[in-house]
Amino acid sequence: MAHSRSDDLELLEILDMHEARGMSMREIAKLLSARQRRLVTRNSVLGRVHRVRKDMEKHQCRATRPENRDGGMPERWWAQ
């Protein structure tokens, strides 16, 4: 199954809710379940976060500007 832009945006939103807002995986799953009108489990959210973090470990940051390395982007930059 191919990834879509909406999948990427949802994953960024999940990461933002967990890391920036401090929400638990259970809270995120409840919010996504209500939003999508289908069951989203805590474990499915954990799996998505785990897979993206594992993939990030394989690829080094290619940013050349120091301000863009390791968290240099403003919060919710993808929503602008």
PyMOL commands that set and color helices and strands:
alter all, ss='L'
color gray80, all
select helices_A, chain A and resi 5-20+25-36+42-58+66-68+77-79
alter helices_A, ss='H'
color red, helices_A
deselect
rebuild
show_as cartoon
